[in-house]
Amino acid sequence: MKSGILAILSTSILCGCLRSEAAPEPSPVQEGTGALTVRSEPGGATVRVNKHDRTWVTPCDIPESFLRRGTQDVVLTLEGYEPLYRTVATDRKKPALLEVKLTPRSGAVSLEGAVPGALVLLLRVPEGVKDAGTLIRLWSENEATLLKALEGLADDEAPLAANRLRELATSPLEKVAAAAKKTAEKAGNAQGGAEAAFRAIADIHGSAKFARVPVGGTVHLLATRPGSPDFAMAGLKADWRAPVVLRVPAPAVARPADPARPPAAKVSEAVPGPPSQVRVKTSGGVVRVTAGGKVLAELPAKADEALTLTIPAGRVTIETLDPKSGAVLHSVELLADAGGAVHPPRESERIGWVQLVHRVYGVFVKLEPGLELVPGEEVVVYRDGAEHARGRILQVCAEDETYPHGAAQVTRDVATLREGDEVRRFR
């Protein structure tokens, strides 16, 4: 008889709450079956009471045998949510009820390399969006991008951006406002949709940080500023374990080129005999001949036209000019001797390479060993084996870790030079 009573009591204790070790799925709660009832939103949280080894899964009832007199220390944990700690007062006369809403864990998200002053947004987009990239660009601050996004927004996705479309319909940009009104009609009476959940402004270093981004959902990042290219990142998920760091790719440094400019002049042949003559063939523009700092001739040239030029003895420079701006597109140096022979001048002595190009500090050349330079000395900058620019030495700096043989500061418009350009003495 006693053994039967013990079996019944043991069974009631084990059935009072669901044990997470026995079955991960929560069971329905029956009011009054335990001394402490715990519910959470969302359900499925692990419950530990008074540091007992045994745990339960919400919703559940916790039997009195696991409780102490007075107050109970309760801890709820769930993957992706912040742990929750509560102290609950219990009374043996009636069951206690604990109902809680769990807070999603948050993670840090930061963006580096954005345009200083850019507006950086983290946007939430409704589930089922086919083209999140087009949708998030509706928050751009660039007119061309907005017009393209409005044009590319599918009719069935217009309701997912209903509120934003109505905002754009009042834009001071007339073209944007007109396109947004037309697109908003497709959204009908829909409300809500995509939204900018977090906002920040990139600092002077191009950095923007978001300290508390909920974990578990998907957000999309957009960095935008009028007159600058936008940066977008779709499908971003914060991680509470480690911050998410995004970097805007550095723009590719492209060699300046104008597809409309004529190619460089080419010296096709030299005609011996004093005075020396050379034939130059270009694809159009103006051909200028200079010697000793004086312009000897400026001749218009048609495409594929061969010009015969008479040059004096000594060093001569032949340049191709842009007929509209007068800018030098290309130049070549020749040396004519007293006998009428024409050949390239001997290669100038290389003094080093451009190490730094800075709008404030200027252009610095990393020098080759054993050089003796004088401020005011003229130098020539070469790129891809051809003369690119000329300048003069401003000062010669002492050697240090970066410049083991010293450095030379050169006067030249920094916009035309780049790191790695070769620098030679002018001969």
C-alpha positions in Angstrom: 0.0 0.0 0.0 2.8 2.4 0.9 4.7 1.6 -2.3 1.6 2.4 -4.4 1.1 5.8 -2.7 4.8 6.7 -3.3 4.5 5.7 -7.0 1.4 8.0 -7.4 3.2 11.0 -5.7 6.3 10.5 -7.8 4.2 10.5 -10.9 2.4 13.7 -10.0 5.7 15.5 -9.4 7.2 14.5 -12.7 4.1 15.4 -14.6 3.7 18.9 -13.0 6.1 20.5 -15.5 7.7 19.7 -18.7 11.4 18.9 -18.4 13.6 20.3 -21.3 15.9 17.2 -21.0 13.0 14.8 -21.6 11.2 16.7 -24.5 12.1 20.1 -26.0 8.5 20.9 -27.0 6.4 22.8 -24.3 3.2 21.2 -23.1 -0.1 23.0 -22.4 -0.3 24.6 -19.0 -3.1 23.6 -16.7 -4.0 26.3 -14.2 -3.4 25.4 -10.6 -1.3 22.3 -11.3 1.9 23.9 -10.0 3.0 26.4 -7.4 4.6 28.7 -10.1 3.3 29.1 -13.6 5.8 30.6 -16.1 4.8 32.0 -19.6 7.0 33.8 -22.1 6.6 35.6 -25.4 7.9 33.9 -27.5 7.5 30.5 -25.9 10.1 27.8 -25.8 12.4 29.6 -23.3 14.4 27.5 -20.9 13.5 28.1 -17.2 15.8 27.5 -14.3 14.6 28.1 -10.7 16.8 28.7 -7.7 19.8 27.2 -9.6 18.4 23.7 -9.7 19.9 21.4 -12.3 16.5 20.6 -13.6 15.1 23.0 -16.2 11.7 23.5 -17.9 10.5 25.0 -21.2 7.8 27.7 -21.3 4.9 27.5 -20.9 5.1 25.4 -17.8 4.1 24.8 -14.2 6.9 24.4 -11.6 5.9 22.1 -8.6 6.2 23.3 -5.1 8.9 20.8 -4.3 11.4 22.9 -6.3 10.5 26.2 -4.6 11.7 27.6 -1.3 9.8 29.7 1.2 9.3 33.4 0.3 10.9 34.4 -3.0 12.2 32.4 -6.0 15.1 33.3 -8.4 13.9 32.6 -11.9 16.1 32.7 -15.1 14.8 32.4 -18.6 17.0 31.9 -21.6 16.3 31.5 -25.3 18.6 31.5 -28.3 18.6 35.0 -29.9 17.1 36.7 -26.8 18.6 38.5 -23.8 18.6 36.4 -20.6 15.9 37.5 -18.3 16.2 37.4 -14.5 13.2 37.8 -12.1 12.6 37.4 -8.4 9.1 36.0 -7.8 7.2 36.0 -4.4 5.2 32.8 -3.9 2.5 31.9 -1.5 1.7 28.3 -0.6 -2.0 29.1 -0.5 -2.3 29.9 -4.3 -0.1 29.4 -7.4 2.0 32.4 -8.6 2.1 33.5 -12.2 5.1 34.9 -14.1 4.4 36.3 -17.6 7.3 37.9 -19.4 8.2 39.3 -22.9 11.7 38.4 -23.9 13.9 41.1 -25.5 15.8 40.1 -28.7 19.5 40.2 -28.4 21.2 43.1 -30.2 24.5 43.4 -32.0 26.6 46.3 -33.2 26.9 47.3 -36.9 29.3 49.8 -38.2 30.3 51.2 -41.6 33.7 52.5 -42.5 34.9 54.5 -45.5 31.6 56.2 -46.3 31.4 59.8 -47.6 31.8 62.1 -44.6 28.3 63.6 -43.7 26.5 60.8 -45.6 23.1 59.7 -44.2 23.5 56.0 -43.2 20.2 54.0 -42.8 19.4 50.5 -41.7 16.1 49.6 -43.4 13.5 46.9 -42.6 11.8 45.4 -45.6 8.7 43.2 -45.5 9.2 39.5 -46.1 8.6 38.3 -49.7 10.3 41.2 -51.4 11.8 40.1 -54.7 14.1 43.1 -55.3 15.3 44.5 -52.0 18.0 46.5 -53.8 15.5 48.6 -55.7 13.3 49.1 -52.7 16.0 50.4 -50.4 17.3 52.9 -53.0 14.0 54.7 -52.6 15.7 56.3 -49.6 18.6 57.7 -51.7 19.4 61.4 -51.6 20.4 61.4 -55.2 17.8 62.4 -57.8 19.1 60.0 -60.6 19.1 57.0 -58.2 15.6 57.8 -57.0 14.2 58.1 -60.5 15.8 54.8 -61.5 14.4 53.1 -58.3 10.9 54.4 -59.0 11.1 53.3 -62.6 12.4 49.8 -61.6 9.9 49.2 -58.7 7.6 46.4 -59.8 3.8 47.0 -59.6 3.2 44.2 -57.1 5.9 45.6 -54.8 4.7 49.2 -54.7 2.4 48.5 -51.7 5.5 47.3 -49.8 6.8 50.9 -50.0 3.5 52.7 -49.7 4.5 55.2 -47.0 7.8 56.1 -48.6 6.2 56.6 -52.0 3.8 59.1 -50.4 6.8 60.9 -48.8 8.6 61.1 -52.2 5.4 62.5 -53.8 6.0 65.7 -51.8 9.7 65.9 -52.7 11.0 69.3 -53.8 12.6 67.5 -56.8 9.9 67.9 -59.4 10.8 64.9 -61.5 11.0 62.7 -58.4 7.7 63.9 -57.0 5.9 63.3 -60.3 7.3 59.8 -60.7 6.5 59.0 -57.0 2.9 60.1 -57.4 2.5 57.9 -60.4 4.0 54.9 -58.6 2.0 55.6 -55.4 -1.2 55.1 -57.3 -0.1 51.4 -57.8 0.1 51.1 -54.0 -3.5 52.0 -53.6 -4.6 52.4 -49.9 -1.8 50.2 -48.6 0.0 51.4 -45.4 3.3 50.8 -43.9 5.8 48.6 -45.6 9.6 49.2 -45.7 10.9 51.6 -43.2 14.1 53.2 -42.0 14.6 51.7 -38.6 17.9 53.3 -37.7 19.7 56.4 -38.8 23.2 57.8 -38.4 25.4 60.4 -40.0 28.9 59.4 -41.1 31.6 61.4 -39.2 34.6 63.2 -40.7 36.4 59.9 -41.0 33.4 58.3 -42.9 32.4 56.1 -39.9 28.8 55.4 -38.8 27.9 53.1 -35.9 24.7 51.4 -34.7 25.1 50.0 -31.1 21.8 48.1 -30.7 20.6 46.3 -33.8 18.2 43.5 -33.0 19.5 40.0 -33.8 17.3 37.6 -35.7 15.8 39.9 -38.3 17.3 41.0 -41.6 18.1 44.7 -42.3 19.5 46.5 -45.3 22.1 49.3 -45.2 22.2 52.4 -47.4 24.7 55.2 -47.2 23.7 58.2 -49.3 24.7 61.8 -49.8 23.7 64.2 -52.6 26.4 64.3 -55.4 28.2 61.2 -54.2 27.7 57.5 -55.1 25.5 55.5 -52.8 26.6 52.4 -51.0 24.0 49.7 -50.4 24.3 46.3 -48.7 21.2 44.1 -48.8 20.5 41.1 -46.5 22.5 42.1 -43.4 22.1 40.3 -40.1 23.4 41.5 -36.8 25.3 39.1 -34.5 25.3 39.5 -30.8 28.6 37.5 -30.5 30.7 40.0 -32.5 30.1 43.4 -34.2 29.5 43.5 -37.9 31.9 45.8 -39.7 31.3 46.9 -43.3 33.7 48.8 -45.4 32.9 50.9 -48.5 35.2 49.7 -51.3 37.8 52.3 -52.2 37.1 53.7 -55.7 39.4 52.3 -58.3 42.1 54.7 -59.3 41.6 54.9 -63.0 44.1 56.5 -65.3 42.7 59.8 -66.6 41.5 59.3 -70.1 39.3 61.2 -72.6 38.0 58.9 -75.3 37.4 61.9 -77.5 41.0 63.2 -77.4 43.2 62.3 -80.4 46.0 59.8 -79.8 49.6 60.9 -79.3 51.6 62.2 -82.2 53.9 59.7 -83.8 57.2 60.5 -85.5 57.1 58.2 -88.5 60.5 58.9 -89.9 63.4 61.4 -89.9 64.7 63.0 -93.1 68.5 63.5 -92.7 70.4 66.6 -93.7 70.6 70.1 -92.2 68.2 71.5 -91.3 66.7 68.3 -89.9 63.2 67.3 -90.9 60.7 64.8 -89.3 57.4 63.5 -90.3 54.6 63.4 -87.7 51.4 61.5 -88.0 48.4 62.1 -85.6 44.7 61.4 -85.4 43.8 65.1 -85.3 44.4 68.1 -83.1 47.2 70.7 -83.1 50.9 69.9 -83.4 53.3 72.3 -81.6 57.0 72.4 -82.0 59.1 74.1 -79.3 62.9 74.5 -78.8 64.7 76.4 -76.1 61.4 77.5 -74.5 60.2 79.1 -77.7 57.3 78.0 -79.9 58.6 77.4 -83.4 55.3 76.2 -85.0 51.7 75.3 -84.3 50.0 73.4 -87.1 46.5 71.9 -87.2 46.4 68.3 -88.2 43.6 66.1 -89.6 43.1 62.5 -88.7 45.9 60.3 -90.2 47.5 63.3 -91.9 51.3 63.2 -92.0 53.1 66.5 -91.4 56.7 67.2 -92.4 58.3 69.5 -89.8 61.6 71.3 -90.0 63.5 71.4 -86.7 66.7 73.1 -85.7 69.8 71.4 -84.2 69.5 70.7 -80.5 66.7 69.5 -78.2 63.2 69.8 -79.7 59.8 69.0 -78.1 56.8 68.0 -80.3 53.5 68.1 -78.6 49.9 67.2 -79.5 47.3 69.7 -78.2 43.6 69.5 -77.6 42.2 72.0 -80.2 39.5 73.2 -77.7 41.2 73.6 -74.4 44.8 73.8 -75.6 45.8 71.1 -73.1 48.9 69.0 -73.9 47.7 65.5 -74.6 51.2 64.0 -75.4 54.7 65.1 -76.0 57.9 63.6 -77.4 61.5 64.9 -77.2 64.0 64.7 -80.1 67.6 65.6 -80.4 68.9 66.9 -83.8 72.7 67.0 -84.2 74.6 69.4 -86.5 74.8 66.8 -89.2 71.0 66.6 -89.4 70.6 63.2 -87.6 67.5 63.0 -85.3 67.3 60.6 -82.3 65.7 60.5 -78.9 67.7 62.4 -76.2 69.7 60.3 -73.8 67.7 59.1 -70.8 67.6 61.5 -67.9 68.9 60.4 -64.5 66.2 58.9 -62.4 66.0 60.5 -59.0 63.2 58.4 -57.5 59.5 57.7 -57.3 56.4 59.6 -56.2 55.7 58.4 -52.6 53.0 60.8 -51.4 50.4 62.9 -53.2 48.5 65.0 -50.8 46.3 68.1 -51.3 47.7 69.7 -48.1 51.2 68.5 -47.9 52.0 68.4 -51.6 54.0 65.9 -53.7 57.0 64.1 -52.2 59.5 61.9 -54.1 61.3 59.0 -52.4 64.9 59.6 -53.6 67.4 57.1 -54.9 70.7 56.8 -52.9 73.7 59.1 -53.6 71.8 62.0 -55.1 72.7 65.7 -54.7 69.7 67.9 -55.6 69.3 71.7 -55.5 66.0 73.5 -54.8 64.7 75.0 -58.1 66.1 72.2 -60.2 63.6 71.1 -62.9 62.4 67.5 -62.9 60.3 65.4 -65.3 57.6 63.0 -64.2 57.2 59.8 -66.4 54.3 57.4 -66.4 54.1 54.3 -68.5 57.4 55.2 -70.1 56.3 58.6 -71.4 56.7 62.1 -70.1 53.6 63.0 -68.0 54.4 66.3 -66.3 57.2 68.7 -65.2 57.9 70.5 -62.0 60.6 71.9 -59.8 62.2 70.9 -56.6 60.9 73.0 -53.7 63.0 71.5 -50.9 65.1 68.5 -50.1 64.2 66.8 -46.8 66.4 64.7 -44.5 66.2 60.9 -44.5 64.0 59.0 -42.1 62.3 55.5 -41.9 59.9 56.2 -44.8 62.6 58.0 -46.9 65.9 56.2 -46.1 67.8 58.4 -48.7 65.8 61.5 -48.2 62.8 63.1 -50.0 62.2 65.9 -52.4 59.1 68.0 -52.4 58.1 68.8 -55.9 55.9 71.7 -57.2 53.1 70.3 -59.3 49.3 70.1 -59.4 48.6 67.0 -57.3 45.5 66.1 -59.3 47.7 65.0 -62.2 50.2 62.9 -60.3 49.8 59.6 -58.5 51.9 57.4 -56.3 54.4 55.3 -58.2 55.1 57.9 -61.0 58.8 57.9 -62.0 60.8 61.2 -61.5 63.9 62.1 -63.5 66.2 65.1 -63.8 65.4 67.5 -66.7 68.2 67.3 -69.2 
